[in-house]
Amino acid sequence: MARIKLAFVVFAIMVIAAWLLSINVSLLTGNFWSVRGLLVLLTGILAIAFMSAAILLAARPVQIEEALGGLDKFYRLHKWLGIAAVTTAVLHWLSEKAPKWLVQLGWLERPKRSPNVGAEPPPLESYRDLAVDLGEWAFYLLLVLAALALWRRFPYHLFFKTHRLMALVFLVLCFHAVALIPSSYWSAPIGWLLVALLGAAAIAAGLSIFGRIGNSQRFTGEVTDFHFHEANSVLNVGVKLTTAWPGHAAGQFAFLKFADGEQAHPFTISSGWANTGRLAFSIKGLGDYTRRLPTMIKVGQPVTVEGPYGRFDFGSSTGAQLWIAGGVGITPFLARMEAIALSGQKQDVDLIYSTGAADDGFIDQVRSAVSASGVRLRVVDTGQEGLVDLTKVARWVPHWREADVWFCGPAKFGDSLFQAMRKDGLPDHRFHRELFDMR
Ligand SMILES: Cc1cc2nc3c(=O)[nH]c(=O)nc-3n(C[C@H](O)[C@H](O)[C@H](O)COP(=O)(O)OP(=O)(O)OC[C@H]3O[C@@H](n4cnc5c(N)ncnc54)[C@H](O)[C@@H]3O)c2cc1C
């Protein structure tokens, strides 16, 4: 998380710095109307820059996964950038409208002449009115789409469809920006930055509109076997790939699609990679689709697998590790145990598997992975032993402070452990977690 916080701050500072280098800074101490003119430009530029960066991340550029810590993390950054884009767009709209309302109310004097914010007219001056009107309507649509994205009760499959409209909204706002940003900006640092950002984001928006995001990472296969564990509602699915898979590191995930027209859902690959074309997944019934899947799936059914993504890869360290899994969060650890067993190496690992719905068959699967890998296991049935907290962890694994902690499970469980461990002196970078929620 530290990396994406840093990326967000650095990006915002970079845009503001490029803008400051491009304006006549003496106007910042000018009268109300000249400062307001600058504010309209700054907030507008920040809004379109944040939105461009958010759209770029939505195109899943795997090349920057390493730098940002994995696709799950940069979807979180995408969300923050989206919120920042909407917030600055609201400020842009207010700084444009509010002074006019104050003039109408007679609380503010109309400027004698159009304030000169140190800029020549924009290059597309003749499209000005169209750009203003389209920009205003796109802004209202942006507010609605953002509200739907943040409203957790709005079903994911509908959010997924409405959210794709963001690409169109972005293209309209690009036109608004290009038509209204003053000419002088385009030959200054902010102009160069915007050309690069808007150009790349427009390509990403096009990929999204034509459904081509992730195309180069897409492979096909078929279902070879499946087994449904009723007690914990986990469906184990085996897949044999029919196109060449680049291989994956234990802990990575893929988007699976079992039928055309269906949405791809992200699931951790719960098997290690042995170059056999075989992948395994453990899928918990957590929503409409995943609850229906056990009744729909068939052996021989074609599957599209998009991936691998993610950097929950257990680092390169061979030092002590403490793994904590909540429910179906056990999946990356299953993959890692298979990888350790395949490599024949030994690693000093304690695994705490906490489950609220203990399923004997599933626990046997975990135990057999444990015995093949030499990992030390503690299964916690939270129905009988209560929730896992740091006091219990410290009792079961007294040397936990010397270990790197890898957590996968419900967000609240992860948050409370992270806070408790941090309070107890564990440096943030030694607590690694997979974010199971992309919204
Ligand atoms: C990196 C990652 C790894 C995951 N690994 C596993 C795993 O190994 N096993 C497992 O059981 N679950 C895993 N999940 C969670 C799993 O993706 C969701 O439980 C599943 O998509 C729910 O789909 P649904 O339509 O049944 O539920 P819904 O009720 O429609 O959605 C519940 C939540 O699931 C997420 N979700 C739903 N559809 C999508 C989608 N198309 N794309 C992205 N997120 C979506 C959203 O956060 C949504 O709020 C993982 C999630 C992520 C992000």
The ligand as an SDF file (V2000), in Angstrom:
LIG
                    3D

 53 58  0  0  0  0  0  0  0  0999 V2000
   -6.9700  -10.7100   -6.7490 C   0  0  0  0  0  0  0  0  0  0  0  0
   -8.1850  -11.5100   -6.3420 C   0  0  0  0  0  0  0  0  0  0  0  0
   -8.0690  -12.8570   -6.1020 C   0  0  0  0  0  0  0  0  0  0  0  0
   -9.1980  -13.5780   -5.7210 C   0  0  0  0  0  0  0  0  0  0  0  0
   -9.0750  -14.9220   -5.5000 N   0  0  0  0  0  0  0  0  0  0  0  0
  -10.1580  -15.6480   -5.1460 C   0  0  0  0  0  0  0  0  0  0  0  0
  -10.0540  -17.0680   -4.9340 C   0  0  0  0  0  0  0  0  0  0  0  0
   -9.0080  -17.6770   -5.0950 O   0  0  0  0  0  0  0  0  0  0  0  0
  -11.1770  -17.7220   -4.5690 N   0  0  0  0  0  0  0  0  0  0  0  0
  -12.3750  -17.0740   -4.3940 C   0  0  0  0  0  0  0  0  0  0  0  0
  -13.3500  -17.7280   -4.0630 O   0  0  0  0  0  0  0  0  0  0  0  0
  -12.4930  -15.7450   -4.5700 N   0  0  0  0  0  0  0  0  0  0  0  0
  -11.4280  -15.0100   -4.9590 C   0  0  0  0  0  0  0  0  0  0  0  0
  -11.5580  -13.6690   -5.1740 N   0  0  0  0  0  0  0  0  0  0  0  0
  -12.8690  -13.0470   -4.9690 C   0  0  0  0  0  0  0  0  0  0  0  0
  -13.7720  -13.3410   -6.1760 C   0  0  0  0  0  0  0  0  0  0  0  0
  -13.2630  -12.7000   -7.3230 O   0  0  0  0  0  0  0  0  0  0  0  0
  -15.1870  -12.8310   -5.9120 C   0  0  0  0  0  0  0  0  0  0  0  0
  -15.6830  -13.4730   -4.7800 O   0  0  0  0  0  0  0  0  0  0  0  0
  -16.0800  -13.1470   -7.0750 C   0  0  0  0  0  0  0  0  0  0  0  0
  -15.6720  -12.4200   -8.2140 O   0  0  0  0  0  0  0  0  0  0  0  0
  -17.5020  -12.7960   -6.6820 C   0  0  0  0  0  0  0  0  0  0  0  0
  -18.3110  -12.8020   -7.8360 O   0  0  0  0  0  0  0  0  0  0  0  0
  -19.8970  -12.9100   -7.7610 P   0  0  0  0  0  0  0  0  0  0  0  0
  -20.4060  -12.4060   -9.0670 O   0  0  0  0  0  0  0  0  0  0  0  0
  -20.3210  -14.2630   -7.3280 O   0  0  0  0  0  0  0  0  0  0  0  0
  -20.2780  -11.9630   -6.5710 O   0  0  0  0  0  0  0  0  0  0  0  0
  -20.8970  -10.5310   -6.5180 P   0  0  0  0  0  0  0  0  0  0  0  0
  -21.8350  -10.4830   -5.3510 O   0  0  0  0  0  0  0  0  0  0  0  0
  -21.3900  -10.0830   -7.8380 O   0  0  0  0  0  0  0  0  0  0  0  0
  -19.6020   -9.6970   -6.1530 O   0  0  0  0  0  0  0  0  0  0  0  0
  -19.0400   -9.7300   -4.8740 C   0  0  0  0  0  0  0  0  0  0  0  0
  -17.7240   -8.9560   -4.9550 C   0  0  0  0  0  0  0  0  0  0  0  0
  -16.8020   -9.7000   -5.7460 O   0  0  0  0  0  0  0  0  0  0  0  0
  -16.0280   -8.8220   -6.5680 C   0  0  0  0  0  0  0  0  0  0  0  0
  -16.3050   -9.1250   -7.9940 N   0  0  0  0  0  0  0  0  0  0  0  0
  -17.4220   -9.6320   -8.5340 C   0  0  0  0  0  0  0  0  0  0  0  0
  -17.3190   -9.7750   -9.8550 N   0  0  0  0  0  0  0  0  0  0  0  0
  -16.0870   -9.3480  -10.1910 C   0  0  0  0  0  0  0  0  0  0  0  0
  -15.3670   -9.2180  -11.4200 C   0  0  0  0  0  0  0  0  0  0  0  0
  -15.8970   -9.5640  -12.5780 N   0  0  0  0  0  0  0  0  0  0  0  0
  -14.1180   -8.6900  -11.3720 N   0  0  0  0  0  0  0  0  0  0  0  0
  -13.5730   -8.3010  -10.2000 C   0  0  0  0  0  0  0  0  0  0  0  0
  -14.1880   -8.4200   -9.0020 N   0  0  0  0  0  0  0  0  0  0  0  0
  -15.4280   -8.9290   -8.9930 C   0  0  0  0  0  0  0  0  0  0  0  0
  -16.4610   -7.4280   -6.2110 C   0  0  0  0  0  0  0  0  0  0  0  0
  -15.6280   -6.9180   -5.2110 O   0  0  0  0  0  0  0  0  0  0  0  0
  -17.8380   -7.6060   -5.6660 C   0  0  0  0  0  0  0  0  0  0  0  0
  -18.2080   -6.5720   -4.7950 O   0  0  0  0  0  0  0  0  0  0  0  0
  -10.4590  -12.9370   -5.5770 C   0  0  0  0  0  0  0  0  0  0  0  0
  -10.5600  -11.5780   -5.8420 C   0  0  0  0  0  0  0  0  0  0  0  0
   -9.4520  -10.8720   -6.2310 C   0  0  0  0  0  0  0  0  0  0  0  0
   -9.5960   -9.4060   -6.5390 C   0  0  0  0  0  0  0  0  0  0  0  0
  1  2  1  0
  2  3  1  0
  2 52  2  0
  3  4  2  0
  4  5  1  0
  4 50  1  0
  5  6  2  0
  6  7  1  0
  6 13  1  0
  7  8  2  0
  7  9  1  0
  9 10  1  0
 10 11  2  0
 10 12  1  0
 12 13  2  0
 13 14  1  0
 14 15  1  0
 14 50  1  0
 15 16  1  0
 16 17  1  0
 16 18  1  0
 18 19  1  0
 18 20  1  0
 20 21  1  0
 20 22  1  0
 22 23  1  0
 23 24  1  0
 24 25  2  0
 24 26  1  0
 24 27  1  0
 27 28  1  0
 28 29  2  0
 28 30  1  0
 28 31  1  0
 31 32  1  0
 32 33  1  0
 33 34  1  0
 33 48  1  0
 34 35  1  0
 35 36  1  0
 35 46  1  0
 36 37  1  0
 36 45  1  0
 37 38  2  0
 38 39  1  0
 39 40  1  0
 39 45  2  0
 40 41  1  0
 40 42  2  0
 42 43  1  0
 43 44  2  0
 44 45  1  0
 46 47  1  0
 46 48  1  0
 48 49  1  0
 50 51  2  0
 51 52  1  0
 52 53  1  0
M  END
$$$$
